[in-house]
Amino acid sequence: MTPARDSLKAIEETSLRAAELCRQMLAYSGKGQCVIENIRLRDLIGEMVSLFKASISKKAILNLNLKDPLPPLRGDPSQIRQVIMNLVINASEALEEYSGAITISTGIMECSREYLSEAFLNESLAEGSYVWLEVSDTGCGMDQETQRRIFEPFFTTKFTGRGLGLSAVLGIVRGHKGALKVYSEPGRGTTFKVLFPAVLEEKASVGRSNSAKPGGWKGAGTILLVDDEESVRLMGNRMLERVGFEVLTAVDGREALEIYRERHDDIALVLLDLTMPDLDGEETFRELRRIDPQVQVVMSSGYTESEIAPRFAGKRLSGFLQKPYTLNALTECLRDALGAAPLGGQGLVPPPERRGV
């Protein structure tokens, strides 16, 4: 393996970590897709480590004590991420300007009615198995009076590092039929313990799809690649040619429309960037459909599919490809868009008539 290959591999891995960090920030801000599914805490926390390190104090040491295997909990991954991030950020703030440790732990326990009655949100919680998450810090801690008020929506205090986002945490835990406990003393740190009912018979788990790779699938015909970023056009062109397509490129929506008017009979599909100056992807898509109502368009964006899909509901978008994409992701997306199987997703419906490739 040459030194250049090592460097390229490092660049690719760094770029993918940056992309994952952006996706986690979108999820934390509430921009992720709202779905209810089985969640494995270890996997969810593992995916967020980069975001934790970017968010906490540089003087903080992050420790992970994650039990495995754990049964899943049932809930919305985006909201559970918000719970974890709010607790981690509060733990970091509690350290103030001093060095200290933040520890994230998970486990499972059998909870009696008596134990649950001592927690926040103990209304009508059933006894049984609960998956728990703890976020602890070695910071300044809280007295009893502060602990009683930290979950009030508009509670303000000169006490540093508590209260921010905790009312939202409580609301999310309530919505997931969970419970929350707080252990703290002034000068001796704080631990937040969140309990969620365990799903003992797993039906599905959160995480990336492990669907089969596209394998040896090859395309044929011409793809029009539209993107205002030169680096995206360059890499996209190389990937598309490697899959077997001929490629036309356009730097913006207006150039794409000019090319499509002249060559639409030759173009099997348009791979279109959503965010462009002057004429954006949505406007370009609308104009492409005026030229040819059966045009096949895959929209590409750094935003998530759940954010983009409602804008194209019922408009026969052929697919969605999130940036940055790998060769496998690109190949699978084009195979689905140009093949017989329709794409899943919210509002992304392939046209009834497809061009041959």
Secondary structure, DSSP 8 states (H G I E B T S, - for coil): --HHHHHHHHHHHHHHHHHHHHHHHHHHTT-S----EEE-HHHHHHHTHHHHHHHS-TTEEEEEE--SS---EEE-HHHHHHHHHHHHHHHHHHTTTS-EEEEEEEEEEEE-HHHHHTSBT-TT--SEEEEEEEEEE-S----HHHHHHTTSTT---S-TTSSTTHHHHHHHHHHTT-EEEEEE-TTS-EEEEEEEEB-SS-----S-------TT----SEEEEE-S-HHHHHHHHHHHHHHT-EEEEESSHHHHHHHHHHHTTTEEEEEEES--SSS-HHHHHHHHHHH-TT--EEEEESS-HHHHGGGGTTS---EEEESS--HHHHHHHHHHHHSSS---SSS----SS----
